[in-house]
Amino acid sequence: MNRKMSGQAGMTLIEILIVITILGLVMTLVGSRVYKQFAKANIKTSQLAMQQLAQAVTEYQMDHNKIPSGGDGLAVLEGEYMESVPNDGWGQPFHYESPGPSGKAFDIVSDGPDGTPGTDDDIRLSELKK
């Protein structure tokens, strides 16, 4: 009752390890691209929200003949000018500066991906290309 197997049934350990390695490499490449796209989306979301906030500040200025003070911040825009003040792309609140840098009346700042104020990845309304 000894039967010889005519073909190989299954994969060897080496073949399984090779397949797992290839899958790991593919997942790493795909994962890094997806991460970069999410990062770009968060930056764009922050920039668009800043522009909406700047528009609301301009409307506030037209109604009150002044911009919100640094102490009042963006909270004065809620209700009449915006349903709610949005957060940046990472879910953190924006910072409002009045007066802004370089003689500008105001500036709106996101702490960027690292969430730390004053670092190189901060996003400033005053630095966005119009």
N, C-alpha and C positions, 0 to 999 in steps of 0.2 A: 503494500500500500504506500510505498514511497512514490510521491509524484514530484517531478522536477518542475519548478516554475519556469515557464518559458520567457517571461519578461520580469523586469524589476518592478516590484510593487511598492511604491512610495519614494520618498526623497531621502537623501542622506543628510546628516547633520550639516555638512559643509554647504550643501545646496540651500538648506533652510537659512543658514547664516548669511549667505550671499544675498538671498531674496530680502531678508530683514535689513541688511546694510543698504541695499538699493532703495528700499522703501523709506528708510531713515533719511537718506540723502535727498530724495524727492520731497519729503515732508519739510525738511530744513529749507530748501529753496523756495517752496511755495509759502511756507510760514513767514519767511523774511519779507517776501514781496507783499503779503497781506498786511503785515505789521507796518510797512512803509506807507501803504495806501491809507491805513487807519490814521497814521500820524499826519499825512497830508490833509485828510478830511478834517481832523481836529483843528489844524491850523486855519483852514479855509472857513470852518464854522466860526472860529474866534474872530477872524477878520470881518466876516459878514455881520456878526453881532455887534462888533465895534462900530461899523458904519451905521447900523440901525440906531445905536446909542447916540452917535454923533448927530444924526438927524433929529432925534428927540431933544437933544441939548439945544440945537438950533431953533427948534419950535418953541422950547421953553424960553429961550432968549428973545424971540420975537414977541411973545406974550408978556414977558416981565421986564424987558429992556435990560436984562442982565443974564449971565449964565449962572448955573448953580455954583455956590461956593464950594471950596474944597471940603469944608465941614459938612455941608448938606449932602454932597456926593450925588450918586446916581439915584438914590432912594426917592428924591423929589420927583422923579420922572414917572414913578409907578402910579397907575390910575389914569391920570389925564393924558399922558403922553405915550405910555406903554402899559400893556396889561400887566406885565411884570418885567423886572430887569433880568435879562438873561445872564447865565454864567458862560464862561469860556468853554472851549471844546473839551476840556478835561474836567468840567463840572465845578470849577472854582470861580469865585466872584471876581469881576473886573475891579481894577483900582482906578479911581478918578482923581486927576491932579488939576488943580486950578490955583494959580496959573500953571500952564504947561511949560515944557522946556523950550528954550530958544525963542522966548517971547510969544509963544502961542498962547491963546486964551485958555485952552484946556488940553488935556491929553487923557486917553483911556488906555490902560495897560493890562495885559494878561501876563501872568507869571510863566506861561508856556508849559512845555511838557514836564519840566522838573518840578513845577509848583513852587519854586523859590524865587522871591522877588529880587531884582537887581542882577540877574545872571544873563549870560549872552543869549539864552533862548527866549527871553521875554519878547512879547509882541506888543509894539506901540502903535497906536493909531497915527501918531505924528510921523511915523516912518513908513506907513503903507503908501504904495504908489497909487496915485489918483488915476 
